Amino acid sequence: MTSSKSASASGLKAGPATGSGAGAPVPASGTDQTAASAATPAAPSALAPARAPLVVTPEEAGQKLLQFLQRRLGREVPGSALLRVIRTGQVRVDGGRKKPFFRLAAGQEVRVPPLSGIVAETPAAAPAETTDASRAETPGLDILLETPGLVAVRKPAGLCSHAGTRHKDSVADRLKAMYRGASFSPVLTHRLDKDTSGILLAAKSYAELRRLNDLFATGGVSKTYLAWVDGVWPGKGPELMEDRLDRLELAAGQVQGRKKILEAHEGEGKSARAEARPLLHKRQATLMLVRLFTGRTHQIRVQLSLRGHPVISDGVYGRKVRGLPMLLHALCLRLPERVLFAPPPWAGPFALPGRLLDELRASLTAGEVSSAGGAEG
């Protein structure tokens, strides 16, 4: 009684009891009904309105349910929370429960429950806020070719394919900014080293992503590079380079400026195969045409370096030249349906003669690579 009188005297009235004990004081009003109404929490549906169903577009068809939701919701919901709501049946596809790895078809409707409470229960790093100003400041990309299924870009030297802890800008992030609002944000199907320039492909639909991934994995894409190397290459014709390469395990923070790939001990490592052909000699430098048969990390750089002719300005496997980018360029990609060709942006003493470029374009885009160019003093 004493506490009740005290509450009345201060202009407050005791609220109704709850499962956790006596209720907290609520503002006094003319009737008990009004007070009880004020103390009752709002219904969950009022706090978290249901989402509109997500309709699977043709570009998204074929994705697994979990994959689809991760792409659509981005960093809004952690993957562990998405797995939980799918497995507990809170996510419905055309009204039915599905497993996380169910593959979706175009036109299907995916209903997702209100996720505000789920996100609050799951610890996750908050995504960086993206403003209109930051979007406008995002640099663009030089587009070589765009079709309904893919986009090919000319990657400049110095730009990462994917962002990392030390590099925030990347081709992948620029593509996301350029295609913001697309039902399927373009996804890179292969990568180039940060300091390598040249052609990079991204898929604009999930079906195209699977097709290109399969082609790269099975050798269905022919990849040809140009590289200026230190020294005079000893041969004149094509040479098959075969090595076994192994990754050098380094602790965190020890990668910068250090070799990541080394020649493997006998019986260890992975096979690395490429064909190298000299095209041009200039003093103590040789222009090489390199066709890759495997796709190992840093493969061309390591194989040329193992033969005593590192790529010019390769600061890891050779010698960095101040003010000069690494002279390795992805020149040509041959797909079953088309050939992509992009000359390097090199200038000064390393610029390619127009005649040589014409010969390379003709040979690479018409059929098998034929001998192009020769020696120049």
Order of alpha helices (4+ residues) and beta strands (2+ residues): alpha-beta-beta-alpha-alpha-beta-alpha-alpha-beta-beta-beta-alpha-alpha-beta-beta-alpha-beta-beta-alpha-beta-beta-beta-beta-beta-alpha-beta-beta-alpha
